[in-house]
Amino acid sequence: MDSVLAFVIGVAIIVVGLAVSIGLHEIGHLVPAKLFGVKVTQYMIGFGPTVWSRRKGETEYGVKAIPLGGYISMIGMFPPGRKGEVKADSTGFFRGLVQDARDSSAESITPGDEDRAFYRLPVWKRIVVMFGGPFMNLVLATVLFGVLLMGFGVTQASTTVGTVSECALPATSERQTCEPGDPKAPGAAAGIEPGDRIVSVAGEPIDSWSESTAIIREHPGDPVALVVERDGAEVALTVTPMLSTQYAIGENGQVVKDASGAPVTVDVGFVGIGAASETVQQPITAVLPAVGDQMNAVAGVIFNLPQRMVDVAQAAFGPEERDPNGPMSVVGVGRVAGEVAALDDVAVVDKAAWMVGILAALNVMLFVFNMIPLLPLDGGHIAGALWEGIRRGFAKLFHRPDPGPVDLAKLMPVTLAVVVVFGAMSALLIYADIVKPVSLF
């Protein structure tokens, strides 16, 4: 029962955290819109039937049944059509979409509020309003990454020996347990013990585990002087790294892979010791680079989204396993959060750090995703405003008549296509997260 309760708590934390993130996103739109005088009739968290709402002034604030997003309703999102344009009540489906968007926008403007329409704002103010939502997610992600890195810290390899192998096996070996006849590992032969802190290798002071590994890998067959701290005293040892086939390690500390995705192996010196982990709090200067790295990771997922969705479909409807680094729906993220919360052998502080990390990553995702320059996303409105500013700038430069606002209503067919595609992808991910969930453990 305790594990079930922990699972539910983990899911609830992610759901509430995501709802708060969405709520702050919409506040990022709401505040500048009201400051600039735009009439906002609704502020809603979720979609579908309204569960609760309350009116304050001219704005209705509420929560809807499906917590998969949110919105604010601003009057006059689209400008009216140009004079002379034929109304599209019977001229085709797509033209009908355009005219319906214009009509809906016009109907939202009540008498006396004509100057409070969104489309009447200067370009820069419209950009501020539409960028305010993603910017709130970026700020929240930065704060959460700050809490994660500076508060909880990052688990990394220490200079203390955590494990000592009894035998030497190449990295490509199909077994990982020692058997009679296997050569004894150089570390064990030299007398290295778990808990030893490496002080120097080959006379070089050691500040990180990677420094000791780099020296050892370069000296196969050579006796190497090793100084460790054991029980408060320094102990001098001599270890002779053996030549062994190991995976190539890049500058980022990750295994190098070739063009086909297979790990690259190299013949290097091998001792057979592993580092103990330690949690180290990071300086404030590490926060923004971490946010940037996460943005690059999310952008990479979005850029390769078509192929990744094919992989998800093949896993959902076939025997393939899900890629743990692939896209997940809110259902999948909540499920993983519940599994983490239910783990018995993980400390509460580590579970809390994981929750903070996933919420930080979700806010980066919300920022990057909403900045895609497609309607109905915020990036689409920003792109439209920028294009309007460019057109008016060139018109002014060349003493031409003001071309007027960009009619984004003409993009409603594209908007519909985007909504259908995103809806289909969401449905596929939710289905896959139910029938073939990602397994991290």
PLY file of the C-alpha trace (Angstrom):
ply
format ascii 1.0
element vertex 441
property float x
property float y
property float z
element edge 440
property int vertex1
property int vertex2
end_header
0.00 0.00 0.00
2.88 2.36 0.76
4.28 1.90 -2.75
0.85 2.54 -4.28
0.47 5.73 -2.23
3.98 6.84 -3.22
3.14 6.18 -6.88
-0.01 8.30 -6.63
1.90 11.09 -4.90
4.55 11.07 -7.63
1.91 11.33 -10.34
0.11 14.11 -8.43
3.31 16.13 -8.07
3.87 16.10 -11.83
0.22 16.88 -12.62
0.12 19.80 -10.17
3.54 21.02 -11.28
2.48 20.93 -14.93
-0.79 22.73 -14.11
1.14 25.45 -12.26
3.54 25.75 -15.21
0.63 26.15 -17.62
-1.05 28.63 -15.29
2.09 30.76 -15.10
2.44 30.52 -18.89
-1.02 32.03 -19.31
-0.28 34.68 -16.67
2.70 35.61 -18.85
0.17 36.46 -21.57
-2.47 37.92 -19.26
-0.40 40.52 -17.41
1.08 42.37 -20.44
-2.23 42.12 -22.31
-4.02 43.92 -19.48
-1.16 46.40 -19.06
-1.47 47.30 -22.75
-5.25 47.74 -22.47
-6.38 44.63 -24.35
-9.72 43.31 -23.12
-9.27 39.75 -21.82
-12.57 37.92 -21.37
-11.27 34.54 -20.14
-8.29 33.03 -18.33
-8.62 29.24 -18.32
-6.46 26.32 -17.27
-7.33 23.25 -19.33
-9.82 22.59 -22.12
-13.31 21.15 -22.39
-16.17 21.65 -19.91
-15.63 24.24 -17.20
-15.17 22.69 -13.75
-14.94 25.95 -11.80
-14.87 29.63 -12.70
-15.24 33.03 -11.13
-15.57 36.42 -12.76
-13.44 39.31 -11.59
-14.05 42.53 -13.45
-14.29 41.81 -17.16
-12.35 38.52 -17.00
-13.61 35.04 -16.15
-11.00 32.91 -14.36
-11.51 29.16 -14.28
-10.39 25.56 -14.57
-11.58 23.13 -17.23
-11.88 19.36 -17.19
-8.96 18.38 -19.43
-5.67 19.70 -17.92
-3.65 19.52 -21.12
-3.12 23.22 -21.71
-4.69 26.58 -21.16
-5.57 29.85 -22.82
-6.63 33.45 -22.41
-9.29 34.97 -24.68
-8.37 38.41 -26.00
-10.85 40.32 -28.14
-10.01 41.09 -31.74
-7.27 38.54 -32.38
-7.65 38.95 -36.17
-8.17 42.11 -38.21
-11.26 42.39 -40.43
-10.85 41.50 -44.07
-9.90 44.16 -46.56
-12.66 46.12 -48.20
-13.85 44.43 -51.34
-12.97 40.91 -50.20
-15.80 38.46 -50.80
-17.22 36.86 -47.68
-16.55 33.18 -47.73
-19.89 31.78 -46.55
-20.26 29.66 -49.68
-16.92 29.79 -51.47
-15.27 26.65 -50.11
-14.27 24.97 -46.88
-10.90 26.66 -46.41
-12.15 30.13 -47.25
-14.96 29.44 -44.83
-12.43 28.77 -42.10
-10.79 32.11 -42.81
-14.06 34.02 -42.74
-15.28 32.20 -39.61
-12.10 33.27 -37.81
-12.62 36.87 -38.87
-16.29 36.80 -37.87
-15.51 35.26 -34.48
-12.84 37.88 -33.87
-15.19 40.69 -34.85
-18.00 39.34 -32.65
-15.68 39.32 -29.63
-15.33 43.12 -29.87
-18.13 44.68 -27.87
-19.30 48.24 -28.62
-16.96 50.77 -27.09
-14.02 48.34 -26.97
-12.90 48.72 -30.56
-9.59 50.29 -29.54
-8.90 47.44 -27.10
-8.62 44.74 -29.78
-5.41 42.73 -29.81
-4.72 43.31 -33.50
-4.70 47.08 -32.92
-1.65 46.91 -30.64
1.68 48.05 -32.05
3.85 45.20 -33.30
6.23 45.28 -30.34
3.41 45.09 -27.83
1.88 42.09 -29.58
5.27 40.37 -29.48
5.57 41.10 -25.76
2.10 39.67 -25.09
2.70 36.48 -27.07
6.26 36.00 -25.85
5.20 36.52 -22.23
3.85 32.97 -21.93
6.94 31.09 -23.13
9.14 33.54 -21.24
7.40 32.57 -17.98
8.22 28.91 -18.68
11.83 29.86 -19.38
12.04 31.77 -16.09
10.44 28.90 -14.19
12.80 26.40 -15.83
15.79 28.55 -14.86
14.59 28.76 -11.24
13.99 25.01 -11.08
17.39 24.23 -12.60
18.89 26.60 -10.02
17.18 24.69 -7.21
18.33 21.39 -8.73
21.96 22.33 -9.37
22.70 24.71 -6.50
20.36 23.20 -3.91
20.29 19.45 -4.46
23.53 19.27 -6.44
24.64 16.92 -9.18
25.72 13.32 -8.74
29.17 12.85 -10.24
32.21 10.64 -9.92
34.43 11.40 -6.94
38.12 10.67 -6.53
37.25 7.88 -4.07
37.38 4.26 -5.21
33.94 2.69 -5.09
34.56 -0.72 -6.63
37.60 -2.93 -7.28
37.25 -5.67 -9.88
38.73 -9.05 -8.99
39.40 -9.96 -12.62
40.05 -8.16 -15.90
37.37 -8.45 -18.57
37.24 -6.42 -21.80
34.32 -4.03 -22.20
33.05 -6.15 -25.09
32.80 -9.29 -22.94
29.35 -10.88 -22.86
29.75 -11.74 -19.16
30.49 -9.44 -16.28
31.31 -11.98 -13.56
34.69 -13.49 -12.84
35.40 -17.16 -13.47
38.39 -19.37 -12.58
41.26 -18.70 -14.96
40.41 -15.04 -15.59
43.43 -12.74 -15.16
43.49 -10.82 -11.91
42.70 -7.13 -12.32
45.74 -4.84 -11.81
43.91 -2.74 -9.21
43.20 -5.71 -6.97
46.72 -7.04 -7.51
48.19 -3.68 -6.45
46.18 -3.66 -3.21
43.72 -0.89 -4.02
40.66 -1.06 -1.75
37.16 0.43 -1.91
37.15 3.69 0.05
40.66 4.71 -1.00
40.83 8.32 -2.16
43.22 8.80 -5.06
45.73 11.55 -4.28
48.11 11.27 -7.24
48.83 9.07 -10.24
52.31 8.93 -11.81
53.26 11.92 -9.67
50.35 14.03 -10.98
47.94 15.42 -8.34
44.39 14.24 -8.99
41.37 16.54 -8.67
38.85 14.44 -10.62
38.30 10.79 -11.50
38.63 11.51 -15.21
42.19 12.78 -14.65
43.26 9.50 -13.07
41.51 7.49 -15.79
43.24 9.47 -18.56
46.70 8.77 -17.10
46.00 5.07 -16.54
44.67 4.56 -20.07
47.91 6.01 -21.52
50.26 3.67 -19.65
49.44 0.04 -20.50
52.18 -2.28 -19.27
54.05 0.48 -17.40
54.39 0.47 -13.60
52.60 3.58 -12.34
53.09 5.16 -8.92
49.77 5.58 -7.14
49.17 7.41 -3.87
45.87 6.94 -2.05
44.49 8.22 1.22
43.30 5.37 3.44
42.00 5.82 6.99
43.47 9.32 7.13
46.98 8.30 6.03
48.61 8.31 2.60
49.55 4.92 1.18
51.98 4.52 -1.74
51.14 1.75 -4.23
52.40 0.66 -7.63
49.93 -0.51 -10.25
50.68 -1.83 -13.74
47.76 -1.18 -16.10
47.13 -4.06 -18.48
46.28 -3.62 -22.16
42.55 -4.10 -22.54
39.82 -3.36 -25.06
37.59 -0.64 -23.63
35.02 1.79 -24.97
36.36 5.11 -26.28
35.36 8.04 -24.08
34.81 11.51 -25.59
35.54 14.90 -24.07
31.99 15.01 -22.70
32.62 11.83 -20.71
30.26 9.78 -22.87
31.00 6.67 -24.93
31.98 7.56 -28.51
29.79 6.01 -31.22
30.45 5.53 -34.93
28.17 6.52 -37.81
26.03 3.41 -37.33
25.53 4.12 -33.64
27.79 1.31 -32.44
30.22 2.11 -29.59
33.85 2.63 -30.60
36.46 0.51 -28.81
40.14 1.20 -28.22
43.05 -0.71 -26.66
44.11 1.20 -23.55
45.50 0.71 -20.07
43.07 -0.87 -17.62
43.24 -1.17 -13.83
39.74 -2.34 -12.90
38.55 0.23 -10.40
35.37 2.31 -10.38
34.58 5.64 -8.82
32.24 6.21 -5.91
29.57 8.81 -6.60
29.13 12.02 -4.70
26.61 14.83 -4.85
28.20 18.20 -5.50
26.36 21.53 -5.40
27.05 23.58 -8.50
27.77 27.33 -8.77
25.20 29.72 -10.18
27.24 29.92 -13.39
26.21 26.32 -14.15
22.49 27.11 -14.31
22.16 28.91 -17.64
24.42 26.41 -19.49
22.22 23.61 -18.12
19.10 25.38 -19.42
20.81 25.86 -22.79
21.78 22.19 -23.00
18.21 21.17 -22.24
16.90 23.55 -24.90
19.25 21.99 -27.46
18.09 18.52 -26.43
14.41 19.46 -26.79
15.07 21.18 -30.14
16.80 17.99 -31.32
13.78 15.90 -30.35
11.42 18.28 -32.19
13.66 18.40 -35.26
13.65 14.60 -35.46
10.04 14.27 -34.35
8.71 12.58 -37.54
11.20 9.72 -37.27
10.71 9.47 -33.52
6.95 9.24 -33.95
7.47 6.43 -36.46
9.59 4.65 -33.84
6.86 5.18 -31.23
4.23 3.77 -33.61
6.37 0.74 -34.40
6.81 0.11 -30.67
3.14 0.68 -29.86
1.84 -1.64 -32.58
4.77 -4.03 -32.83
7.37 -5.93 -30.80
9.95 -3.12 -30.62
10.81 -1.53 -27.28
10.28 2.18 -26.58
13.30 4.47 -26.71
13.77 5.84 -23.15
15.09 9.08 -24.72
12.13 9.38 -27.09
9.03 11.57 -26.70
6.40 10.81 -24.06
2.95 12.19 -23.31
1.87 13.61 -19.97
0.59 10.11 -19.18
4.07 8.66 -19.71
5.81 11.36 -17.69
3.34 10.90 -14.84
3.82 7.15 -14.89
7.60 7.44 -14.71
7.26 9.97 -11.89
5.07 7.53 -10.00
7.60 4.73 -10.49
10.40 6.94 -9.18
8.36 7.93 -6.14
7.59 4.27 -5.41
11.24 3.11 -5.42
12.18 1.80 -1.98
15.96 1.96 -2.38
16.11 5.64 -3.40
16.41 8.38 -0.78
13.59 10.90 -0.49
15.96 13.76 -1.31
16.98 12.03 -4.55
13.33 11.52 -5.48
12.65 15.20 -4.81
15.62 16.19 -6.97
14.32 14.00 -9.81
10.86 15.62 -9.58
12.40 19.10 -9.71
14.51 18.05 -12.68
11.60 16.67 -14.68
9.50 19.78 -14.01
12.43 21.94 -15.12
12.74 19.89 -18.32
8.97 20.13 -18.94
9.13 23.92 -18.71
12.00 24.03 -21.18
9.89 21.86 -23.47
6.94 24.24 -23.12
9.20 27.18 -23.99
10.81 25.59 -27.04
7.60 24.01 -28.32
5.58 27.23 -28.05
8.27 29.15 -29.92
7.76 27.06 -33.07
6.63 29.63 -35.69
3.32 27.91 -36.48
-0.22 28.89 -35.52
-1.89 28.37 -33.11
1.37 28.35 -31.12
2.73 31.57 -29.65
5.63 31.44 -32.07
3.19 31.67 -34.98
1.69 34.90 -33.63
5.17 36.28 -32.97
6.26 35.42 -36.51
3.17 37.13 -37.90
3.85 40.27 -35.88
7.49 40.32 -36.96
6.47 39.97 -40.60
4.03 42.85 -40.20
6.77 44.99 -38.69
9.10 44.17 -41.60
6.43 45.01 -44.17
5.58 48.30 -42.55
9.26 49.12 -42.12
9.96 48.64 -45.83
6.82 50.58 -46.76
7.97 53.51 -44.63
11.51 53.27 -45.98
10.35 53.42 -49.60
7.55 55.96 -48.91
4.80 53.50 -49.78
1.30 53.33 -48.24
1.01 51.46 -44.94
0.16 47.85 -45.88
-1.86 47.44 -42.66
-1.90 44.51 -40.28
-1.00 41.01 -41.44
-4.18 38.97 -41.78
-3.28 35.82 -39.83
-6.84 34.58 -40.35
-5.72 33.54 -43.84
-3.54 30.91 -42.16
-6.49 29.16 -40.51
-6.27 26.17 -42.92
-2.63 25.73 -41.88
-3.64 26.16 -38.25
-6.24 23.43 -38.61
-3.65 21.11 -40.15
-1.23 21.80 -37.28
-3.94 21.10 -34.71
-4.88 17.82 -36.41
-1.24 16.69 -36.63
-0.46 17.63 -33.02
-3.68 15.97 -31.88
-2.82 12.77 -33.73
0.70 12.73 -32.25
-0.68 13.31 -28.75
-3.17 10.48 -29.18
-0.42 8.14 -30.41
1.88 9.02 -27.52
-0.88 8.55 -24.94
-1.79 5.18 -26.47
1.86 4.10 -26.55
2.38 5.22 -22.94
-0.53 3.00 -21.91
0.16 -0.17 -23.93
3.96 0.08 -24.23
5.23 2.49 -21.56
8.83 3.64 -21.37
10.73 1.63 -18.78
13.61 3.40 -17.05
14.25 0.78 -14.40
0 1
1 2
2 3
3 4
4 5
5 6
6 7
7 8
8 9
9 10
10 11
11 12
12 13
13 14
14 15
15 16
16 17
17 18
18 19
19 20
20 21
21 22
22 23
23 24
24 25
25 26
26 27
27 28
28 29
29 30
30 31
31 32
32 33
33 34
34 35
35 36
36 37
37 38
38 39
39 40
40 41
41 42
42 43
43 44
44 45
45 46
46 47
47 48
48 49
49 50
50 51
51 52
52 53
53 54
54 55
55 56
56 57
57 58
58 59
59 60
60 61
61 62
62 63
63 64
64 65
65 66
66 67
67 68
68 69
69 70
70 71
71 72
72 73
73 74
74 75
75 76
76 77
77 78
78 79
79 80
80 81
81 82
82 83
83 84
84 85
85 86
86 87
87 88
88 89
89 90
90 91
91 92
92 93
93 94
94 95
95 96
96 97
97 98
98 99
99 100
100 101
101 102
102 103
103 104
104 105
105 106
106 107
107 108
108 109
109 110
110 111
111 112
112 113
113 114
114 115
115 116
116 117
117 118
118 119
119 120
120 121
121 122
122 123
123 124
124 125
125 126
126 127
127 128
128 129
129 130
130 131
131 132
132 133
133 134
134 135
135 136
136 137
137 138
138 139
139 140
140 141
141 142
142 143
143 144
144 145
145 146
146 147
147 148
148 149
149 150
150 151
151 152
152 153
153 154
154 155
155 156
156 157
157 158
158 159
159 160
160 161
161 162
162 163
163 164
164 165
165 166
166 167
167 168
168 169
169 170
170 171
171 172
172 173
173 174
174 175
175 176
176 177
177 178
178 179
179 180
180 181
181 182
182 183
183 184
184 185
185 186
186 187
187 188
188 189
189 190
190 191
191 192
192 193
193 194
194 195
195 196
196 197
197 198
198 199
199 200
200 201
201 202
202 203
203 204
204 205
205 206
206 207
207 208
208 209
209 210
210 211
211 212
212 213
213 214
214 215
215 216
216 217
217 218
218 219
219 220
220 221
221 222
222 223
223 224
224 225
225 226
226 227
227 228
228 229
229 230
230 231
231 232
232 233
233 234
234 235
235 236
236 237
237 238
238 239
239 240
240 241
241 242
242 243
243 244
244 245
245 246
246 247
247 248
248 249
249 250
250 251
251 252
252 253
253 254
254 255
255 256
256 257
257 258
258 259
259 260
260 261
261 262
262 263
263 264
264 265
265 266
266 267
267 268
268 269
269 270
270 271
271 272
272 273
273 274
274 275
275 276
276 277
277 278
278 279
279 280
280 281
281 282
282 283
283 284
284 285
285 286
286 287
287 288
288 289
289 290
290 291
291 292
292 293
293 294
294 295
295 296
296 297
297 298
298 299
299 300
300 301
301 302
302 303
303 304
304 305
305 306
306 307
307 308
308 309
309 310
310 311
311 312
312 313
313 314
314 315
315 316
316 317
317 318
318 319
319 320
320 321
321 322
322 323
323 324
324 325
325 326
326 327
327 328
328 329
329 330
330 331
331 332
332 333
333 334
334 335
335 336
336 337
337 338
338 339
339 340
340 341
341 342
342 343
343 344
344 345
345 346
346 347
347 348
348 349
349 350
350 351
351 352
352 353
353 354
354 355
355 356
356 357
357 358
358 359
359 360
360 361
361 362
362 363
363 364
364 365
365 366
366 367
367 368
368 369
369 370
370 371
371 372
372 373
373 374
374 375
375 376
376 377
377 378
378 379
379 380
380 381
381 382
382 383
383 384
384 385
385 386
386 387
387 388
388 389
389 390
390 391
391 392
392 393
393 394
394 395
395 396
396 397
397 398
398 399
399 400
400 401
401 402
402 403
403 404
404 405
405 406
406 407
407 408
408 409
409 410
410 411
411 412
412 413
413 414
414 415
415 416
416 417
417 418
418 419
419 420
420 421
421 422
422 423
423 424
424 425
425 426
426 427
427 428
428 429
429 430
430 431
431 432
432 433
433 434
434 435
435 436
436 437
437 438
438 439
439 440
